[in-house]
C-alpha cells in the first residue's frame, strides 16, 4: 500500500484498454505522469473525467490514446476550448459518453460502495437521456408515480492525480479536494504523484488528518517536483496561464499539436 516508486514505474501498469479516472484542473492533475503515459503509448483508454478535464484529456486525445471518454466537459478555461477534444468529437476519433457532474460523481460513489447503480434526480427530460442508454428510468419502490434515473457504477482500473505531499507510510494529503478521495475509493488502483515526501505520518496530527487519503487506498506514489505544471496545484503554485494559452494556440491544428508535444517532456524537466 502506498509504495514509493519512480515515475516510470508508477505509470508502467497503465495498459491498453484500461479505464483511467482523472480530476478537474484545480484539484491536482498529474501532468508529468501524463507525459510518461504518452511516452508508453497505451491505446484505447477509457477516460473518466471527475467531473471535467482540460489540457490533460486534450493531450491524451491528441496523442490518439483515448478510445472513449466519459465527461461533462473538456475545456481549457480562460484559454478557450480544448482543440484536440473538439476535433475528435467532429471526426469521431473516440466514443463520447456525455454526462453531468452529479451523474459522474454518483457513478463513482456507487463504485465505491460496491452497489450496481445509484439513483439521481434531474435527468429525466434532458437531451442526455437518449444519448445514454446505460442510464435507466425506474419506478421509485418507495413512492408511487415517481420515476427516477439510475446511473451505473463507475469503477475505474486506475485513478491518477497529483498532490502536495505524501509520507513514507503511503498516506497522501489531499486537503479539501474530496473528489480525489472519491476517485481513490472507487478505483481498483490509485497512482499519485506528489511534490514531496514526509518522514512523519500525515495521520499523526488530529487537526489535519481528515484531509489525508490513507495508504489503504493508495497503490503507488512517485515524487515529482512541480508535477502538475503547466497547471497549478492548490497551496503550492499557480497555473502557468501563458503556457496553457500557448498550447491552446498551437493545438488548434494537428501539426501545431505535434510541434508542441515534441518538446513537452523536456519543458517539464526544465521546470521541475
N, C-alpha and C positions, 0 to 999 in steps of 0.2 A: 504493500500500500504506500503510495506516495514516494516511489523510488526516484532518486535524483540521477538523471542521465544526461547525455549530450543532446543537443537539439536534433542531430541527425538520427539518433536512436529513438528519440521521442516520436518522430513522425514516420518512422520506418514501417510501423504497423498499419498505416492508413493505406488500404489496398483497393484495387478495382471493385466498384460496385457497392462500397460501403456507404452508410449514411453518416453525415457529419453535421453536427449542430454547432452553430457559431453565434456569438452575441451581436447586439447592436453596437454601433461605433463608440458610444460613450461608456460602454460597460467593460471594456478591456478586450481588444481584438489582438489576436496573436499574429501580427504581420510577419515577423521574422520566421515563424513556423509556417506561415503561408508560402513564403519564398522557398522554404525547404520542401514543402509538399509539391510545389510546382517543379522543383528540380527532380523529384522522384517520378512525377508524371502519372499518378493513378488515374484511371479512366472511369467514366460513368458513375461518378459520385452522386449521391442524393444529398443535396444541401438543405438543411433545416435552419432557417433564419429565426432568431429568437429575440424579438419577432420580426425585425427587419435587418437589412445589411446594407453595406455600401461598397467601398473600394475593395474589400476582401473578396466578396462574392463576385464583383465585376472582374477582378483579376483571374479568379479561378474559371469563370465562364470564358473570358478571352483566351485563356490557355487551352480551352477545349476539354477541361476535366469534368465538367458537370453534365450529367445525363438528365437530371431532374432537380427542381428547386421548389421548396415549399416556403412561401414568404408572404408577408402583407405589403412589402415594398422593398425595392433596391434603389437607393438614391445616394448621391454624393453631397447632399445637403446644400450648403451655400454655393458649392461649386457646380451645382446643376444635376442633371440626370446622369444615370450610370450608363455610359455609351455602349459597352460590350453587352450588358444585360438587355438594353433596348434593341440592339441589333440582333441578338439571339432570339428575342421574342418575335421579331419580324420575320426572321429566316427559319424559325422552328428548330433552332440548334439544340434545344433541350425541352423537356416537358415542364411546363409551368403549372404548379399547383397553387393557385391564388387562394389567399386566406385572409383572416383578420387577426389582429394581435391577440384578442381574447381566445379565439379558437386555437391558435398555436399553443398558447400557454396552457389551455385546458387539455390539449392532447398530451403535452409533456407531463402535466400533473397526473393524468391517467396512467402514463407510462411509469411514473414514479411510484404510484400506489399499486401497480400491478393489476389494474382493472382494464377491461377491454375498451371502454369508452367513457366519456364524461358528457353530461347534458350541458347545454349552453343556450342562453337567450339571445335574441336579436338578429338571428339569421334568416328566419322564415320571411319570405317575400323579397329577399335581396337577390341581386343578379348573380351572386356567388353560388347559390344553391344548385342551379342547373350545371354549373361548371365543376361541382364537387360531388360526384355520385357516391363517394365514400362517406359523405355526411348524410345521415338518415334522420327522417322525422318519425318520431314515435309518439304514442299516447302516454301522457303522464299517468303512471299507475296509481297516483295518489289524489288525482283530481280529474273530474270529467271535463271533456271539451277543452283540453289544454295540451295541444300538440307542442312538442319540444324537439329541438335538434340534438342529436348525439354525435360527437366527433370521435374518431378512433384514437386509441392510444398511440403516442409517438415515443418510440424507444430507440434513439439513435445508437449506432455502433460506437460512435466517438463524439464526445463533447470536447471542444478545443477553445481555450481562452487564455488571456494574459492578465496577470495580477501583480500588485506591487511586491508581495512578499510571501515566501513560504518558510517553513522551518525544517530542520534536519529530520523531523519526525513525519513529514509529509503533509502537515496541515497548511492550508492556504488562506491568506487574508483576502476576503472579497468585499468587506465593508458593507455598504448598503445595496450592493448590486445583487439583489435577491434572485434575479433570473439566472445568474451563474450557478447558484445552488440548485435551482430547478432543473437546469441542463444536466448537472452532475448526477442528481438523484435519478433522473430518467435514463441516462446513457449507460451502456454496457461498459464503456471505458471512458475515463476522463483524463485528458492530457493538458497540462498547464505550463506556460512559460511565465517566469517571474523576473522582476528586477533584481532581487537579492534574496539570499537565504540566511535566515537567522539561526543561531545556535541555541536559542531559548525557545521553548514551546510557546506558540501563539495562543494556546488554550490556557496558559497559566494565569493570565490577567482576566479576572471576572468581568471587568468593565468593557473589555473589547472582544471577549471570546465569542459573543453572539455573532460577530461579523467574520467568523472564521469557518471555512469549509473543512470538516475533519478529514484526516487522512483515509478514513474508511471509504470515502467516495472519490479518492484521487488515485489514479493508476501510476502516473509518472509526471515528473517535474523537470524542466530544464531552465537554467538561469541564462537569461538573455537581456543584457542592458539595453534599454530603450526598445524593447521588443514589440511595442505597439506602433512605432513610427512607420509612416507619417501621421498616423492618428495619435491622439493624446491618450494619457492614462490618468484617471481621476486621482488627485492628490499628489501627482508626480510631475507631469509636464503637459503642456498644451499641444494640441494638434499643430502640425506644420501646414497651415492653410495654403501657403504658396505652393508647396509640393503637391498637395491634393488638387489644386487648381491646374497645375502643370499636367498632372495625369489626366484630368478631365479634358483638357485641350488636345493632348496627344492621342488619347484613346478613342477619339471620335472616328478614326479610321483604323482598319486592321493593321496597316503599315505603321501608323503612328504608335499604336499599342505595342507592336513588336519592338519598335525602337525604344520605347520607354522601358519595357521589361528587360531589354538586353543588358542594361546596367543596374537593374533594381537591386540585385543581391549585393553588388559592390557598394551601392549607396547605403544599404542597410549596415554593412560592415563599417562604413565611414562614420556613421552617427553613433554606433554602439560604444 
